[in-house]
Amino acid sequence: MRWKFWQRASGVDAELVRLKRRVRRMDATTRAVFLMHRLDSLGYAEIAARLGIAVAEVERRIAEAMVVLVEADAED
């Protein structure tokens, strides 16, 4: 796990579980785009090239991921 050191902090385990649950709600492409951008720090153009999609599609997928995360926050 990339963020293993965070597990030592108080209350972080529960937040990680919630975040994993939210990310799992995304469809496979949206999840891949989101994780490539947030965890791998790739730009939209590089993500688009790697996945063979348009940059506009990457932008749309990032926006979709944000909606999933915000809606999940409202539910918690």
PDB file of N, CA, C and O in Angstrom:
ATOM      1  N   MET A   1       0.846  -1.180   0.000  1.00  0.00           N
ATOM      2  CA  MET A   1       0.000   0.000   0.000  1.00  0.00           C
ATOM      3  C   MET A   1       0.886   1.235   0.000  1.00  0.00           C
ATOM      4  O   MET A   1       1.831   1.326   0.784  1.00  0.00           O
ATOM      5  N   ARG A   2       0.593   2.157  -0.851  1.00  0.00           N
ATOM      6  CA  ARG A   2       1.433   3.347  -1.005  1.00  0.00           C
ATOM      7  C   ARG A   2       1.463   4.222   0.235  1.00  0.00           C
ATOM      8  O   ARG A   2       2.481   4.849   0.529  1.00  0.00           O
ATOM      9  N   TRP A   3       0.369   4.269   0.952  1.00  0.00           N
ATOM     10  CA  TRP A   3       0.252   5.200   2.071  1.00  0.00           C
ATOM     11  C   TRP A   3       0.282   4.471   3.410  1.00  0.00           C
ATOM     12  O   TRP A   3      -0.405   4.866   4.352  1.00  0.00           O
ATOM     13  N   LYS A   4       1.065   3.427   3.491  1.00  0.00           N
ATOM     14  CA  LYS A   4       1.111   2.587   4.686  1.00  0.00           C
ATOM     15  C   LYS A   4       1.441   3.382   5.952  1.00  0.00           C
ATOM     16  O   LYS A   4       0.891   3.096   7.016  1.00  0.00           O
ATOM     17  N   PHE A   5       2.315   4.357   5.856  1.00  0.00           N
ATOM     18  CA  PHE A   5       2.716   5.117   7.035  1.00  0.00           C
ATOM     19  C   PHE A   5       1.557   5.889   7.647  1.00  0.00           C
ATOM     20  O   PHE A   5       1.598   6.201   8.837  1.00  0.00           O
ATOM     21  N   TRP A   6       0.524   6.207   6.870  1.00  0.00           N
ATOM     22  CA  TRP A   6      -0.632   6.936   7.390  1.00  0.00           C
ATOM     23  C   TRP A   6      -1.458   6.080   8.335  1.00  0.00           C
ATOM     24  O   TRP A   6      -2.190   6.614   9.168  1.00  0.00           O
ATOM     25  N   GLN A   7      -1.354   4.776   8.222  1.00  0.00           N
ATOM     26  CA  GLN A   7      -2.164   3.904   9.054  1.00  0.00           C
ATOM     27  C   GLN A   7      -1.809   4.026  10.529  1.00  0.00           C
ATOM     28  O   GLN A   7      -2.594   3.623  11.387  1.00  0.00           O
ATOM     29  N   ARG A   8      -0.675   4.559  10.826  1.00  0.00           N
ATOM     30  CA  ARG A   8      -0.260   4.709  12.221  1.00  0.00           C
ATOM     31  C   ARG A   8      -0.971   5.866  12.917  1.00  0.00           C
ATOM     32  O   ARG A   8      -1.030   5.912  14.146  1.00  0.00           O
ATOM     33  N   ALA A   9      -1.506   6.794  12.138  1.00  0.00           N
ATOM     34  CA  ALA A   9      -2.154   7.972  12.715  1.00  0.00           C
ATOM     35  C   ALA A   9      -3.554   7.617  13.228  1.00  0.00           C
ATOM     36  O   ALA A   9      -4.245   6.771  12.660  1.00  0.00           O
ATOM     37  N   SER A  10      -3.944   8.271  14.291  1.00  0.00           N
ATOM     38  CA  SER A  10      -5.238   8.025  14.910  1.00  0.00           C
ATOM     39  C   SER A  10      -6.388   8.391  13.971  1.00  0.00           C
ATOM     40  O   SER A  10      -6.399   9.479  13.396  1.00  0.00           O
ATOM     41  N   GLY A  11      -7.352   7.486  13.818  1.00  0.00           N
ATOM     42  CA  GLY A  11      -8.536   7.765  13.015  1.00  0.00           C
ATOM     43  C   GLY A  11      -8.362   7.628  11.518  1.00  0.00           C
ATOM     44  O   GLY A  11      -9.332   7.731  10.768  1.00  0.00           O
ATOM     45  N   VAL A  12      -7.145   7.397  11.077  1.00  0.00           N
ATOM     46  CA  VAL A  12      -6.888   7.332   9.649  1.00  0.00           C
ATOM     47  C   VAL A  12      -7.421   6.039   9.047  1.00  0.00           C
ATOM     48  O   VAL A  12      -7.868   6.035   7.901  1.00  0.00           O
ATOM     49  N   ASP A  13      -7.382   4.952   9.789  1.00  0.00           N
ATOM     50  CA  ASP A  13      -7.876   3.675   9.278  1.00  0.00           C
ATOM     51  C   ASP A  13      -9.322   3.777   8.818  1.00  0.00           C
ATOM     52  O   ASP A  13      -9.667   3.315   7.730  1.00  0.00           O
ATOM     53  N   ALA A  14     -10.158   4.376   9.636  1.00  0.00           N
ATOM     54  CA  ALA A  14     -11.573   4.514   9.281  1.00  0.00           C
ATOM     55  C   ALA A  14     -11.744   5.374   8.038  1.00  0.00           C
ATOM     56  O   ALA A  14     -12.569   5.070   7.177  1.00  0.00           O
ATOM     57  N   GLU A  15     -10.973   6.434   7.944  1.00  0.00           N
ATOM     58  CA  GLU A  15     -11.062   7.309   6.765  1.00  0.00           C
ATOM     59  C   GLU A  15     -10.585   6.589   5.511  1.00  0.00           C
ATOM     60  O   GLU A  15     -11.165   6.759   4.439  1.00  0.00           O
ATOM     61  N   LEU A  16      -9.529   5.785   5.638  1.00  0.00           N
ATOM     62  CA  LEU A  16      -9.046   5.013   4.491  1.00  0.00           C
ATOM     63  C   LEU A  16     -10.089   4.011   4.021  1.00  0.00           C
ATOM     64  O   LEU A  16     -10.259   3.806   2.819  1.00  0.00           O
ATOM     65  N   VAL A  17     -10.776   3.398   4.945  1.00  0.00           N
ATOM     66  CA  VAL A  17     -11.840   2.453   4.588  1.00  0.00           C
ATOM     67  C   VAL A  17     -12.942   3.180   3.835  1.00  0.00           C
ATOM     68  O   VAL A  17     -13.431   2.678   2.823  1.00  0.00           O
ATOM     69  N   ARG A  18     -13.340   4.355   4.313  1.00  0.00           N
ATOM     70  CA  ARG A  18     -14.369   5.139   3.628  1.00  0.00           C
ATOM     71  C   ARG A  18     -13.910   5.551   2.234  1.00  0.00           C
ATOM     72  O   ARG A  18     -14.685   5.483   1.280  1.00  0.00           O
ATOM     73  N   LEU A  19     -12.653   5.978   2.111  1.00  0.00           N
ATOM     74  CA  LEU A  19     -12.128   6.398   0.818  1.00  0.00           C
ATOM     75  C   LEU A  19     -12.084   5.224  -0.160  1.00  0.00           C
ATOM     76  O   LEU A  19     -12.455   5.375  -1.324  1.00  0.00           O
ATOM     77  N   LYS A  20     -11.635   4.062   0.303  1.00  0.00           N
ATOM     78  CA  LYS A  20     -11.602   2.875  -0.558  1.00  0.00           C
ATOM     79  C   LYS A  20     -12.999   2.521  -1.040  1.00  0.00           C
ATOM     80  O   LYS A  20     -13.189   2.171  -2.204  1.00  0.00           O
ATOM     81  N   ARG A  21     -13.971   2.611  -0.150  1.00  0.00           N
ATOM     82  CA  ARG A  21     -15.358   2.315  -0.508  1.00  0.00           C
ATOM     83  C   ARG A  21     -15.853   3.278  -1.587  1.00  0.00           C
ATOM     84  O   ARG A  21     -16.529   2.872  -2.532  1.00  0.00           O
ATOM     85  N   ARG A  22     -15.511   4.550  -1.433  1.00  0.00           N
ATOM     86  CA  ARG A  22     -15.925   5.565  -2.419  1.00  0.00           C
ATOM     87  C   ARG A  22     -15.274   5.308  -3.770  1.00  0.00           C
ATOM     88  O   ARG A  22     -15.930   5.399  -4.808  1.00  0.00           O
ATOM     89  N   VAL A  23     -14.002   4.990  -3.755  1.00  0.00           N
ATOM     90  CA  VAL A  23     -13.289   4.747  -5.017  1.00  0.00           C
ATOM     91  C   VAL A  23     -13.848   3.507  -5.707  1.00  0.00           C
ATOM     92  O   VAL A  23     -13.934   3.473  -6.934  1.00  0.00           O
ATOM     93  N   ARG A  24     -14.227   2.492  -4.941  1.00  0.00           N
ATOM     94  CA  ARG A  24     -14.811   1.280  -5.529  1.00  0.00           C
ATOM     95  C   ARG A  24     -16.148   1.548  -6.211  1.00  0.00           C
ATOM     96  O   ARG A  24     -16.557   0.784  -7.086  1.00  0.00           O
ATOM     97  N   ARG A  25     -16.834   2.622  -5.822  1.00  0.00           N
ATOM     98  CA  ARG A  25     -18.115   2.971  -6.450  1.00  0.00           C
ATOM     99  C   ARG A  25     -17.934   3.473  -7.886  1.00  0.00           C
ATOM    100  O   ARG A  25     -18.881   3.473  -8.672  1.00  0.00           O
ATOM    101  N   MET A  26     -16.733   3.893  -8.218  1.00  0.00           N
ATOM    102  CA  MET A  26     -16.455   4.417  -9.559  1.00  0.00           C
ATOM    103  C   MET A  26     -16.346   3.264 -10.552  1.00  0.00           C
ATOM    104  O   MET A  26     -15.931   2.160 -10.200  1.00  0.00           O
ATOM    105  N   ASP A  27     -16.729   3.543 -11.808  1.00  0.00           N
ATOM    106  CA  ASP A  27     -16.516   2.512 -12.823  1.00  0.00           C
ATOM    107  C   ASP A  27     -15.013   2.386 -13.081  1.00  0.00           C
ATOM    108  O   ASP A  27     -14.233   3.244 -12.668  1.00  0.00           O
ATOM    109  N   ALA A  28     -14.620   1.325 -13.757  1.00  0.00           N
ATOM    110  CA  ALA A  28     -13.193   0.992 -13.897  1.00  0.00           C
ATOM    111  C   ALA A  28     -12.376   2.107 -14.547  1.00  0.00           C
ATOM    112  O   ALA A  28     -11.276   2.411 -14.085  1.00  0.00           O
ATOM    113  N   THR A  29     -12.889   2.710 -15.594  1.00  0.00           N
ATOM    114  CA  THR A  29     -12.127   3.765 -16.284  1.00  0.00           C
ATOM    115  C   THR A  29     -12.006   5.006 -15.418  1.00  0.00           C
ATOM    116  O   THR A  29     -10.929   5.595 -15.326  1.00  0.00           O
ATOM    117  N   THR A  30     -13.091   5.407 -14.787  1.00  0.00           N
ATOM    118  CA  THR A  30     -13.058   6.583 -13.913  1.00  0.00           C
ATOM    119  C   THR A  30     -12.097   6.350 -12.765  1.00  0.00           C
ATOM    120  O   THR A  30     -11.318   7.236 -12.411  1.00  0.00           O
ATOM    121  N   ARG A  31     -12.148   5.157 -12.181  1.00  0.00           N
ATOM    122  CA  ARG A  31     -11.238   4.815 -11.080  1.00  0.00           C
ATOM    123  C   ARG A  31      -9.787   4.875 -11.545  1.00  0.00           C
ATOM    124  O   ARG A  31      -8.938   5.423 -10.842  1.00  0.00           O
ATOM    125  N   ALA A  32      -9.491   4.322 -12.715  1.00  0.00           N
ATOM    126  CA  ALA A  32      -8.120   4.333 -13.239  1.00  0.00           C
ATOM    127  C   ALA A  32      -7.635   5.759 -13.465  1.00  0.00           C
ATOM    128  O   ALA A  32      -6.518   6.107 -13.085  1.00  0.00           O
ATOM    129  N   VAL A  33      -8.474   6.579 -14.082  1.00  0.00           N
ATOM    130  CA  VAL A  33      -8.105   7.976 -14.347  1.00  0.00           C
ATOM    131  C   VAL A  33      -7.857   8.710 -13.028  1.00  0.00           C
ATOM    132  O   VAL A  33      -6.857   9.412 -12.879  1.00  0.00           O
ATOM    133  N   PHE A  34      -8.765   8.543 -12.082  1.00  0.00           N
ATOM    134  CA  PHE A  34      -8.644   9.220 -10.789  1.00  0.00           C
ATOM    135  C   PHE A  34      -7.356   8.823 -10.075  1.00  0.00           C
ATOM    136  O   PHE A  34      -6.626   9.684  -9.582  1.00  0.00           O
ATOM    137  N   LEU A  35      -7.078   7.521 -10.018  1.00  0.00           N
ATOM    138  CA  LEU A  35      -5.886   7.051  -9.310  1.00  0.00           C
ATOM    139  C   LEU A  35      -4.597   7.444 -10.022  1.00  0.00           C
ATOM    140  O   LEU A  35      -3.604   7.770  -9.372  1.00  0.00           O
ATOM    141  N   MET A  36      -4.606   7.413 -11.343  1.00  0.00           N
ATOM    142  CA  MET A  36      -3.418   7.841 -12.092  1.00  0.00           C
ATOM    143  C   MET A  36      -3.123   9.319 -11.829  1.00  0.00           C
ATOM    144  O   MET A  36      -1.966   9.721 -11.708  1.00  0.00           O
ATOM    145  N   HIS A  37      -4.181  10.112 -11.743  1.00  0.00           N
ATOM    146  CA  HIS A  37      -3.992  11.544 -11.525  1.00  0.00           C
ATOM    147  C   HIS A  37      -3.597  11.837 -10.078  1.00  0.00           C
ATOM    148  O   HIS A  37      -2.643  12.578  -9.837  1.00  0.00           O
ATOM    149  N   ARG A  38      -4.314  11.269  -9.121  1.00  0.00           N
ATOM    150  CA  ARG A  38      -4.094  11.599  -7.713  1.00  0.00           C
ATOM    151  C   ARG A  38      -2.916  10.876  -7.076  1.00  0.00           C
ATOM    152  O   ARG A  38      -2.168  11.476  -6.304  1.00  0.00           O
ATOM    153  N   LEU A  39      -2.744   9.610  -7.383  1.00  0.00           N
ATOM    154  CA  LEU A  39      -1.675   8.854  -6.731  1.00  0.00           C
ATOM    155  C   LEU A  39      -0.376   8.835  -7.527  1.00  0.00           C
ATOM    156  O   LEU A  39       0.713   8.882  -6.956  1.00  0.00           O
ATOM    157  N   ASP A  40      -0.500   8.767  -8.850  1.00  0.00           N
ATOM    158  CA  ASP A  40       0.697   8.708  -9.685  1.00  0.00           C
ATOM    159  C   ASP A  40       1.125  10.080 -10.188  1.00  0.00           C
ATOM    160  O   ASP A  40       2.162  10.211 -10.838  1.00  0.00           O
ATOM    161  N   SER A  41       0.324  11.107  -9.888  1.00  0.00           N
ATOM    162  CA  SER A  41       0.616  12.506 -10.270  1.00  0.00           C
ATOM    163  C   SER A  41       0.796  12.685 -11.772  1.00  0.00           C
ATOM    164  O   SER A  41       1.635  13.473 -12.209  1.00  0.00           O
ATOM    165  N   LEU A  42       0.016  11.962 -12.559  1.00  0.00           N
ATOM    166  CA  LEU A  42       0.092  12.111 -14.011  1.00  0.00           C
ATOM    167  C   LEU A  42      -0.830  13.231 -14.456  1.00  0.00           C
ATOM    168  O   LEU A  42      -1.890  13.453 -13.871  1.00  0.00           O
ATOM    169  N   GLY A  43      -0.414  13.930 -15.496  1.00  0.00           N
ATOM    170  CA  GLY A  43      -1.240  14.979 -16.076  1.00  0.00           C
ATOM    171  C   GLY A  43      -2.309  14.388 -16.971  1.00  0.00           C
ATOM    172  O   GLY A  43      -2.257  13.213 -17.336  1.00  0.00           O
ATOM    173  N   TYR A  44      -3.273  15.214 -17.318  1.00  0.00           N
ATOM    174  CA  TYR A  44      -4.386  14.746 -18.143  1.00  0.00           C
ATOM    175  C   TYR A  44      -3.910  14.207 -19.493  1.00  0.00           C
ATOM    176  O   TYR A  44      -4.397  13.172 -19.948  1.00  0.00           O
ATOM    177  N   ALA A  45      -2.968  14.892 -20.136  1.00  0.00           N
ATOM    178  CA  ALA A  45      -2.483  14.454 -21.451  1.00  0.00           C
ATOM    179  C   ALA A  45      -1.799  13.092 -21.357  1.00  0.00           C
ATOM    180  O   ALA A  45      -1.984  12.243 -22.230  1.00  0.00           O
ATOM    181  N   GLU A  46      -1.019  12.881 -20.314  1.00  0.00           N
ATOM    182  CA  GLU A  46      -0.333  11.598 -20.161  1.00  0.00           C
ATOM    183  C   GLU A  46      -1.323  10.468 -19.865  1.00  0.00           C
ATOM    184  O   GLU A  46      -1.176   9.358 -20.377  1.00  0.00           O
ATOM    185  N   ILE A  47      -2.318  10.754 -19.047  1.00  0.00           N
ATOM    186  CA  ILE A  47      -3.350   9.750 -18.771  1.00  0.00           C
ATOM    187  C   ILE A  47      -4.088   9.399 -20.056  1.00  0.00           C
ATOM    188  O   ILE A  47      -4.319   8.226 -20.348  1.00  0.00           O
ATOM    189  N   ALA A  48      -4.452  10.415 -20.812  1.00  0.00           N
ATOM    190  CA  ALA A  48      -5.157  10.192 -22.076  1.00  0.00           C
ATOM    191  C   ALA A  48      -4.336   9.330 -23.023  1.00  0.00           C
ATOM    192  O   ALA A  48      -4.869   8.423 -23.662  1.00  0.00           O
ATOM    193  N   ALA A  49      -3.047   9.609 -23.114  1.00  0.00           N
ATOM    194  CA  ALA A  49      -2.173   8.832 -23.994  1.00  0.00           C
ATOM    195  C   ALA A  49      -2.064   7.387 -23.527  1.00  0.00           C
ATOM    196  O   ALA A  49      -2.108   6.466 -24.343  1.00  0.00           O
ATOM    197  N   ARG A  50      -1.924   7.186 -22.234  1.00  0.00           N
ATOM    198  CA  ARG A  50      -1.794   5.822 -21.699  1.00  0.00           C
ATOM    199  C   ARG A  50      -3.060   4.996 -21.892  1.00  0.00           C
ATOM    200  O   ARG A  50      -2.991   3.793 -22.144  1.00  0.00           O
ATOM    201  N   LEU A  51      -4.222   5.649 -21.771  1.00  0.00           N
ATOM    202  CA  LEU A  51      -5.480   4.918 -21.870  1.00  0.00           C
ATOM    203  C   LEU A  51      -6.088   4.953 -23.273  1.00  0.00           C
ATOM    204  O   LEU A  51      -7.071   4.264 -23.547  1.00  0.00           O
ATOM    205  N   GLY A  52      -5.500   5.757 -24.157  1.00  0.00           N
ATOM    206  CA  GLY A  52      -6.019   5.846 -25.519  1.00  0.00           C
ATOM    207  C   GLY A  52      -7.353   6.558 -25.600  1.00  0.00           C
ATOM    208  O   GLY A  52      -8.207   6.200 -26.412  1.00  0.00           O
ATOM    209  N   ILE A  53      -7.537   7.572 -24.754  1.00  0.00           N
ATOM    210  CA  ILE A  53      -8.765   8.357 -24.762  1.00  0.00           C
ATOM    211  C   ILE A  53      -8.406   9.826 -24.936  1.00  0.00           C
ATOM    212  O   ILE A  53      -7.239  10.205 -24.826  1.00  0.00           O
ATOM    213  N   ALA A  54      -9.409  10.649 -25.206  1.00  0.00           N
ATOM    214  CA  ALA A  54      -9.187  12.083 -25.392  1.00  0.00           C
ATOM    215  C   ALA A  54      -8.962  12.769 -24.041  1.00  0.00           C
ATOM    216  O   ALA A  54      -9.430  12.299 -23.005  1.00  0.00           O
ATOM    217  N   VAL A  55      -8.245  13.876 -24.077  1.00  0.00           N
ATOM    218  CA  VAL A  55      -8.017  14.663 -22.863  1.00  0.00           C
ATOM    219  C   VAL A  55      -9.358  15.114 -22.287  1.00  0.00           C
ATOM    220  O   VAL A  55      -9.529  15.140 -21.068  1.00  0.00           O
ATOM    221  N   ALA A  56     -10.300  15.465 -23.143  1.00  0.00           N
ATOM    222  CA  ALA A  56     -11.629  15.875 -22.676  1.00  0.00           C
ATOM    223  C   ALA A  56     -12.303  14.745 -21.898  1.00  0.00           C
ATOM    224  O   ALA A  56     -13.019  14.995 -20.929  1.00  0.00           O
ATOM    225  N   GLU A  57     -12.075  13.514 -22.318  1.00  0.00           N
ATOM    226  CA  GLU A  57     -12.631  12.367 -21.606  1.00  0.00           C
ATOM    227  C   GLU A  57     -11.983  12.223 -20.227  1.00  0.00           C
ATOM    228  O   GLU A  57     -12.659  11.884 -19.255  1.00  0.00           O
ATOM    229  N   VAL A  58     -10.695  12.477 -20.143  1.00  0.00           N
ATOM    230  CA  VAL A  58     -10.004  12.452 -18.844  1.00  0.00           C
ATOM    231  C   VAL A  58     -10.613  13.517 -17.935  1.00  0.00           C
ATOM    232  O   VAL A  58     -10.895  13.244 -16.768  1.00  0.00           O
ATOM    233  N   GLU A  59     -10.815  14.709 -18.450  1.00  0.00           N
ATOM    234  CA  GLU A  59     -11.415  15.791 -17.666  1.00  0.00           C
ATOM    235  C   GLU A  59     -12.797  15.391 -17.167  1.00  0.00           C
ATOM    236  O   GLU A  59     -13.138  15.635 -16.010  1.00  0.00           O
ATOM    237  N   ARG A  60     -13.595  14.774 -18.044  1.00  0.00           N
ATOM    238  CA  ARG A  60     -14.937  14.348 -17.676  1.00  0.00           C
ATOM    239  C   ARG A  60     -14.878  13.277 -16.578  1.00  0.00           C
ATOM    240  O   ARG A  60     -15.670  13.299 -15.636  1.00  0.00           O
ATOM    241  N   ARG A  61     -13.939  12.352 -16.711  1.00  0.00           N
ATOM    242  CA  ARG A  61     -13.809  11.268 -15.728  1.00  0.00           C
ATOM    243  C   ARG A  61     -13.363  11.798 -14.365  1.00  0.00           C
ATOM    244  O   ARG A  61     -13.829  11.316 -13.333  1.00  0.00           O
ATOM    245  N   ILE A  62     -12.476  12.775 -14.352  1.00  0.00           N
ATOM    246  CA  ILE A  62     -12.041  13.386 -13.085  1.00  0.00           C
ATOM    247  C   ILE A  62     -13.240  14.069 -12.422  1.00  0.00           C
ATOM    248  O   ILE A  62     -13.449  13.926 -11.217  1.00  0.00           O
ATOM    249  N   ALA A  63     -14.014  14.800 -13.198  1.00  0.00           N
ATOM    250  CA  ALA A  63     -15.207  15.462 -12.658  1.00  0.00           C
ATOM    251  C   ALA A  63     -16.192  14.430 -12.109  1.00  0.00           C
ATOM    252  O   ALA A  63     -16.780  14.631 -11.046  1.00  0.00           O
ATOM    253  N   GLU A  64     -16.367  13.335 -12.829  1.00  0.00           N
ATOM    254  CA  GLU A  64     -17.256  12.260 -12.389  1.00  0.00           C
ATOM    255  C   GLU A  64     -16.765  11.662 -11.062  1.00  0.00           C
ATOM    256  O   GLU A  64     -17.564  11.383 -10.168  1.00  0.00           O
ATOM    257  N   ALA A  65     -15.466  11.469 -10.945  1.00  0.00           N
ATOM    258  CA  ALA A  65     -14.890  10.937  -9.707  1.00  0.00           C
ATOM    259  C   ALA A  65     -15.143  11.887  -8.538  1.00  0.00           C
ATOM    260  O   ALA A  65     -15.464  11.446  -7.434  1.00  0.00           O
ATOM    261  N   MET A  66     -15.003  13.168  -8.775  1.00  0.00           N
ATOM    262  CA  MET A  66     -15.243  14.150  -7.726  1.00  0.00           C
ATOM    263  C   MET A  66     -16.696  14.114  -7.264  1.00  0.00           C
ATOM    264  O   MET A  66     -16.977  14.255  -6.073  1.00  0.00           O
ATOM    265  N   VAL A  67     -17.619  13.927  -8.207  1.00  0.00           N
ATOM    266  CA  VAL A  67     -19.035  13.834  -7.854  1.00  0.00           C
ATOM    267  C   VAL A  67     -19.269  12.621  -6.961  1.00  0.00           C
ATOM    268  O   VAL A  67     -19.993  12.713  -5.970  1.00  0.00           O
ATOM    269  N   VAL A  68     -18.666  11.489  -7.302  1.00  0.00           N
ATOM    270  CA  VAL A  68     -18.801  10.280  -6.482  1.00  0.00           C
ATOM    271  C   VAL A  68     -18.291  10.541  -5.069  1.00  0.00           C
ATOM    272  O   VAL A  68     -18.927  10.140  -4.094  1.00  0.00           O
ATOM    273  N   LEU A  69     -17.159  11.202  -4.957  1.00  0.00           N
ATOM    274  CA  LEU A  69     -16.578  11.472  -3.642  1.00  0.00           C
ATOM    275  C   LEU A  69     -17.427  12.444  -2.834  1.00  0.00           C
ATOM    276  O   LEU A  69     -17.606  12.261  -1.630  1.00  0.00           O
ATOM    277  N   VAL A  70     -17.944  13.466  -3.483  1.00  0.00           N
ATOM    278  CA  VAL A  70     -18.773  14.461  -2.784  1.00  0.00           C
ATOM    279  C   VAL A  70     -20.098  13.830  -2.346  1.00  0.00           C
ATOM    280  O   VAL A  70     -20.555  14.057  -1.226  1.00  0.00           O
ATOM    281  N   GLU A  71     -20.708  13.046  -3.223  1.00  0.00           N
ATOM    282  CA  GLU A  71     -21.957  12.388  -2.864  1.00  0.00           C
ATOM    283  C   GLU A  71     -21.754  11.420  -1.702  1.00  0.00           C
ATOM    284  O   GLU A  71     -22.611  11.306  -0.826  1.00  0.00           O
ATOM    285  N   ALA A  72     -20.640  10.737  -1.696  1.00  0.00           N
ATOM    286  CA  ALA A  72     -20.327   9.810  -0.613  1.00  0.00           C
ATOM    287  C   ALA A  72     -20.137  10.572   0.699  1.00  0.00           C
ATOM    288  O   ALA A  72     -20.534  10.092   1.761  1.00  0.00           O
ATOM    289  N   ASP A  73     -19.532  11.755   0.625  1.00  0.00           N
ATOM    290  CA  ASP A  73     -19.371  12.581   1.831  1.00  0.00           C
ATOM    291  C   ASP A  73     -20.734  12.954   2.399  1.00  0.00           C
ATOM    292  O   ASP A  73     -20.920  12.964   3.616  1.00  0.00           O
ATOM    293  N   ALA A  74     -21.682  13.261   1.528  1.00  0.00           N
ATOM    294  CA  ALA A  74     -23.024  13.647   1.972  1.00  0.00           C
ATOM    295  C   ALA A  74     -23.715  12.485   2.665  1.00  0.00           C
ATOM    296  O   ALA A  74     -24.524  12.694   3.568  1.00  0.00           O
ATOM    297  N   GLU A  75     -23.402  11.259   2.249  1.00  0.00           N
ATOM    298  CA  GLU A  75     -24.021  10.071   2.834  1.00  0.00           C
ATOM    299  C   GLU A  75     -23.432   9.713   4.196  1.00  0.00           C
ATOM    300  O   GLU A  75     -24.119   9.131   5.036  1.00  0.00           O
ATOM    301  N   ASP A  76     -22.178  10.055   4.415  1.00  0.00           N
ATOM    302  CA  ASP A  76     -21.488   9.680   5.669  1.00  0.00           C
ATOM    303  C   ASP A  76     -21.963  10.470   6.857  1.00  0.00           C
ATOM    304  O   ASP A  76     -21.476  10.264   7.969  1.00  0.00           O
TER     305      ASP A  76
END
